[in-house]
Amino acid sequence: MKIVIIGGTGFIGTKLVNILRGLGHEVIAASPSLGVNTITGEGVIEALSGAQVVVDVSNSPSYEDKAVLEFFETSTRNLLASGAATGVKHHIVLSIIGTDRLPENGYFRAKLAQEKQIAASGIPYTILRASQFFEFIDGIANSFTEGNLVRVPSASVQFLAGDDVASALVDCALGAPDNGIEELAGPERLRFDELIRLYLSAKADIRQVITDDNVRYFGALLDDRSLIPDDHLKLRIAQTRFEDWLHNLSLRGK
């Protein structure tokens, strides 16, 4: 089966390409650096020609509110048009749990707009909303940092490993379209402040974590429902526990 990975040179895309090729599928890793640009349209028709499945794990080069919205709307519009023209049978996109609950967050607004475009396209689709990744904790902690203090809300979270995201997307790519939304979350529900505290402690980071529910997460105030799965949607639970991921991280010396 021919499968095109949009964003195929990125963090998740690289994992997907390697897994699917290892399973014997014809996989096209698509990105601007490889001559496939979903913003300009360059190389998109050629990449999608003969493909049964498209998996979009691309990301905006800018997180500024207007820029990220323009990126996802333009990229998705061009990709869907090319998919319709070439007869793509299944369009899959990686999104985020909470996109419909945090309108103050410009990135989440852009992902929600992308989801709506896909659902209205007429192409069979699956939207996989995932929790935040363990691999991004460092950057998130830095975004909460003021001097030597890390101010973090106490909202519930279910972080997960990037490898588990890739595995779930492989299942989607090899399965039938849902024509709806699935969610993927980590196996443990922790408090955001506690997660950051455990991570920094494991790295012997001397910064002090302060619980502060007035701190915004990329522009949005969080409550206990903001970033955890929706009870009304199909849910996949990832396998990797935070403690095991931290252990593996320490073995790699990071």
C-alpha positions in Angstrom: 0.0 0.0 0.0 1.2 3.5 -0.8 1.1 5.8 2.2 2.2 9.5 2.1 3.4 11.1 5.4 3.1 14.8 5.3 5.7 16.1 7.7 7.6 12.9 7.1 11.0 14.3 8.2 9.7 15.6 11.6 9.7 14.0 15.0 6.6 11.8 14.6 6.9 11.6 10.8 10.3 10.0 10.8 9.1 7.3 13.2 6.0 6.6 11.0 8.1 6.4 7.9 10.5 3.9 9.5 7.7 1.7 11.0 5.6 1.5 7.8 8.6 0.9 5.5 9.6 -1.9 7.9 6.2 -3.4 7.4 6.7 -3.5 3.7 4.6 -0.5 2.6 5.5 2.0 -0.1 6.0 5.2 2.0 6.6 8.7 0.7 8.2 11.0 3.3 6.8 14.4 2.2 8.2 17.8 3.3 9.3 21.0 1.7 12.9 19.9 2.0 12.1 16.9 -0.1 10.2 18.9 -2.7 6.6 18.5 -1.4 5.2 21.8 -0.2 1.6 21.9 0.9 1.6 25.7 1.2 2.7 26.4 -2.4 1.3 23.1 -3.8 4.7 22.1 -5.2 5.0 18.4 -5.7 1.8 17.5 -3.8 -0.1 15.9 -6.7 2.9 13.9 -7.7 3.4 12.6 -4.2 -0.2 11.7 -3.7 -0.6 10.0 -7.1 -1.5 6.4 -6.5 -1.6 6.7 -2.7 -4.4 5.1 -0.7 -3.6 6.8 2.6 -2.3 10.3 3.6 -1.1 10.9 7.2 -0.6 14.6 8.0 1.7 15.2 11.0 3.1 18.5 9.6 3.6 21.5 11.8 3.6 25.2 11.4 7.0 26.9 11.3 5.5 29.8 13.4 3.3 29.6 16.5 2.1 33.2 16.1 -1.7 33.1 16.1 -2.3 34.4 12.6 0.6 32.6 11.0 -0.3 29.2 12.5 -4.0 29.5 11.4 -2.9 30.5 7.9 -0.5 27.5 7.8 -3.0 24.8 8.8 -5.9 26.2 6.7 -3.8 26.7 3.6 -1.9 23.4 3.9 -5.0 21.4 4.6 -7.0 23.0 1.8 -4.3 22.2 -0.7 -3.8 18.7 0.6 -7.5 17.8 0.5 -7.9 19.2 -3.0 -4.9 17.1 -4.2 -6.3 14.1 -2.3 -9.6 14.4 -4.0 -8.0 14.8 -7.4 -5.8 11.7 -6.9 -8.4 9.4 -5.3 -7.0 9.2 -1.7 -9.1 6.8 0.3 -8.2 7.7 3.8 -7.0 11.1 5.2 -5.5 11.0 8.7 -4.4 14.0 10.8 -2.7 14.2 14.1 -4.4 16.8 16.4 -4.5 17.6 20.1 -6.8 16.7 23.0 -8.5 19.9 24.1 -8.6 21.7 20.7 -12.3 22.4 21.2 -12.0 23.5 24.8 -9.2 26.2 24.8 -10.2 28.9 22.3 -7.8 31.3 23.9 -4.9 29.2 22.6 -4.2 30.2 19.0 -2.5 26.9 18.1 -5.5 24.9 19.4 -7.9 27.2 17.4 -5.8 26.5 14.2 -5.9 22.7 14.8 -9.7 22.9 15.4 -10.1 24.8 12.1 -8.0 22.0 10.4 -10.2 19.3 11.9 -13.4 21.0 10.6 -11.9 21.3 7.0 -11.1 17.6 7.0 -14.5 16.5 8.4 -16.3 18.6 5.7 -14.1 17.4 2.8 -16.0 14.3 1.7 -12.8 12.2 1.9 -12.9 9.4 4.4 -10.9 10.4 7.4 -9.6 9.8 10.9 -8.7 12.6 13.3 -6.4 11.4 16.1 -6.2 13.8 19.0 -3.2 13.1 21.2 -2.2 14.3 24.6 1.0 16.3 25.1 4.3 14.4 24.6 6.8 13.5 27.3 9.5 14.7 24.8 8.2 18.3 25.0 8.2 18.6 28.8 11.5 20.4 28.8 10.2 23.2 26.5 6.9 23.4 28.4 8.8 23.8 31.7 10.9 26.5 30.2 7.8 28.3 29.1 6.6 28.4 32.7 9.9 29.5 34.1 10.6 32.9 35.6 14.1 33.2 37.0 14.6 30.2 39.2 10.9 29.5 39.6 8.6 27.3 37.5 5.0 28.3 37.9 2.7 25.5 36.8 -1.1 25.0 37.1 -2.4 22.0 38.9 -4.7 20.8 36.0 -4.8 17.1 35.2 -2.8 15.8 32.3 -2.1 12.5 30.6 1.2 12.9 28.8 2.5 10.2 26.5 5.5 9.0 24.6 6.1 9.9 20.9 6.7 6.3 20.1 3.2 5.5 21.3 1.8 8.3 19.1 3.5 6.8 16.1 2.2 3.3 16.9 -1.4 4.6 17.1 -1.0 6.4 13.8 0.3 3.2 12.1 -2.9 1.4 13.4 -5.0 4.2 11.9 -3.1 4.1 8.6 -3.6 0.3 8.2 -7.2 0.4 9.4 -10.5 1.7 8.1 -11.4 5.4 8.3 -13.4 6.3 11.4 -15.0 9.4 9.8 -14.7 10.9 13.3 -12.4 11.7 16.1 -10.3 9.3 18.2 -8.2 10.3 21.2 -4.9 9.0 22.5 -3.7 9.6 26.1 -1.1 8.4 28.4 -1.8 5.6 30.9 -1.5 7.8 34.0 -3.4 10.9 35.0 -1.1 13.3 36.9 -1.2 16.9 38.0 0.6 19.2 35.6 2.7 20.7 38.5 3.6 17.3 39.8 4.7 16.1 36.3 7.0 19.0 35.9 8.4 18.6 39.4 9.2 14.9 38.9 10.8 15.7 35.5 13.0 18.4 36.9 14.0 16.3 39.9 15.0 13.4 37.7 17.3 15.8 35.8 18.7 17.3 39.0 17.4 20.6 37.9 17.5 23.1 40.8 14.5 25.2 39.6 11.6 25.3 42.1 8.1 24.3 40.9 5.3 26.5 42.3 1.7 25.6 41.9 -0.2 28.5 40.3 -3.6 28.0 38.7 -3.5 31.6 37.3 -0.6 30.8 35.0 -1.7 30.4 31.4 -0.7 27.5 29.2 0.3 29.2 25.9 -2.4 31.8 26.4 -5.1 29.6 28.1 -6.2 29.1 31.7 -6.5 25.4 32.4 -9.0 23.4 34.5 -9.1 19.7 35.3 -10.9 18.9 32.0 -8.9 21.0 29.6 -6.2 18.5 28.6 -7.7 15.1 29.4 -9.8 12.9 27.1 -13.4 13.6 26.3 -15.6 10.9 27.8 -17.8 10.8 24.7 -15.0 10.0 22.2 -13.3 6.7 21.3 -10.1 6.5 23.5 -6.8 4.7 23.0 -4.5 4.4 26.0 -0.8 4.5 25.3 1.5 2.0 27.0 4.5 3.9 28.2 4.4 5.1 31.8 6.1 8.3 32.8 8.5 6.5 35.2 9.6 4.1 32.5 10.1 7.0 30.0 12.2 8.9 32.6 14.3 5.7 33.2 15.0 5.3 29.5 15.9 9.0 29.3 18.4 8.6 32.0 19.9 5.5 30.3 20.5 7.6 27.2 22.2 10.3 29.3 19.8 13.1 28.5 
